[in-house]
Amino acid sequence: MCGIVAYVGLNPAFPIVIDGLKRLEYRGYDSAGIATIEPEGDLVVSKKKGKVADLESHIGSSLPVGSVGIGHTRWATHGPPNDTNAHPHRGASERIAIIHNGIIENFAAIKESLKCRGHNLLSDTDSEVLAHLIEEVMDASSLDLFDAVRAALSQVVGAYALVVIDKDNPGRLIAARKSSPLVIGIGADGSYYVASDATPIVGHTKNVVYLEDEEVASLDLEEGLRIRTISNDIITPEVHALEMELESIEKGGYEHFMLKEIFEQPQSIRDSIRGRINLQHGEIKMQGIDDHWDRWENASRILILGCGTSWHAGLVAEYLFEEFARIPVEVEYASEFRYRNPIIRPDDVVIAISQSGETADTLAAIKTAKSIGAHVFGVCNVVGSSIPRETDSGAYTHAGPEIGVASTKAFTSQVAVLTMMALHVGHRKGNIPQDRFSRLLAELNNIPELVEKVLGQASRIDVIAEQFANAENALYLGRGFQFPIALEGALKLKEISYIHAEGYPAAEMKHGPIALIDDDMPVIFIAPMDDVYEKVVSNVQEVKARGGRLLGVVTEGDKDVAALADHVIEIPRCDDALAPLLSVVPLQLLSYRMAVLRECNVDQPRNLAKSVTVE
Ligand code: F6R
């Protein structure tokens, strides 16, 4: 949430920062701003409500040339999106400028005391107080910028990723982090980059340092990179090699990132299972489980935590673990779990699922679970992000960067990894006969080819989308393994097309939602030929009798649902437990095309941002 990018080096900062902002725009797009220190020593700030493109038009053709700069793309928390609330913010004497991601919880108290000392704050944001506070500390003491930032932050309660520039120190950036991610890039020519994630950095350097909580970094063209904690302990930076290619964060000829990512799923699922399935020996390798086997073997309960789409992946995992591992499972929204008084027993295993690895609620829930003694296993996509560093063990999903705000390939990769986990635990516990296990492994290994077949129906789905694009509501119904897919299908539609949609277990419909059905209501049944197929067919009949417009996601060769529905999309036959990996794909394509037909901004839906780093 909110994108931060900064540069100090020998080249003009503006093109690097503005390009970085475009890459980070998926983190927030209410407003954008940039500040540079120009060769004559002026601190020049431009900011604008709207997208990065609006900022560019506002700046026009006289571009800044200074070689130190900071940029920000905002997802509003305190104060509406407008030019004044946009970052960067300056201090009282306009000597420093800051960009900030996070929430300063005691900002009201700090603001009040700054006002009493004569400060005139211009915006409604919590962030502006940081600029005033840091500048005041510098003015009132002999501290240099590095120490002043540390001193000011010691008064602050809350979360921040912060970058500061000072016109009296034009060769320097100060960056600080607490509960909000920051990556530092080290250029071969002595330049430095700072960003909320690696996407703006990867085109410049592969050498990165991940700043840890409560660390402050000074990136100085003369003195190099120094890191200290807020309480002044010296930290030796650990340089990592970035495992990301520039092409993976570009659209590669697709109209939108979301469409590219939907079509990448055969490959992303392949990458998730690569090296983990051994067909020859009929086994799964999951180091993160094997290294802590006693915890899994003796687990009396598995608790799964996540938010949004990751929570839906957790619901699929509930069915998988109960089916294969025969361990009771509870799935919790991380945001609810963290503020309850949760009961965690020493023999519980907690699985935390997150694409970004930075979701504030999931991170906090993990800390709660760990503090009461649970073993926490992370299922994350972004390598080096906060959640994998906080968990006891885990498995990366290896889906590659997901830029589209609506999660697609991250979901199927999460489900693929969770499927392997459930199968592995079930197999090691002796719950799955070897022949069934080997058959499931072979089927899972073949899922990427089957996803390709589903994607082959994209143009047919486009035609169906035209029939539904004007709908105001939609109902998604499924049972068993397909109930979480009904929820996920509804979420995809809501978030990118702004059509109100609900997912329900198909049999629950009679207990209320059936009242919604009239001749106009699109009802999407996810009805592959699984254990509960016959029951779902009865539910389809109940809807048909009341006039809904019916779309069925069915198994190839289906006759019963096809006879009742107005449209069907077929998925290949596969084991019930693997069908979610196929059935979700047409729902992603349907939402995508409906949103495009409604002229919605698919990659940047209103009010949303990728990576929810505030609670
Ligand atoms: C929906 C979506 C969100 C995320 C949620 C959790 O398409 O992307 O619901 O799934 O914000 O994010 P992560 O997985 O990064 O923890």
Residues whose N, C-alpha, C, O or C-beta is under 5 A from the ligand:
A	BS01	F6R	C307 G308 T309 S310 I353 S354 Q355 S356 G357 T359 V405 A406 S407 V612
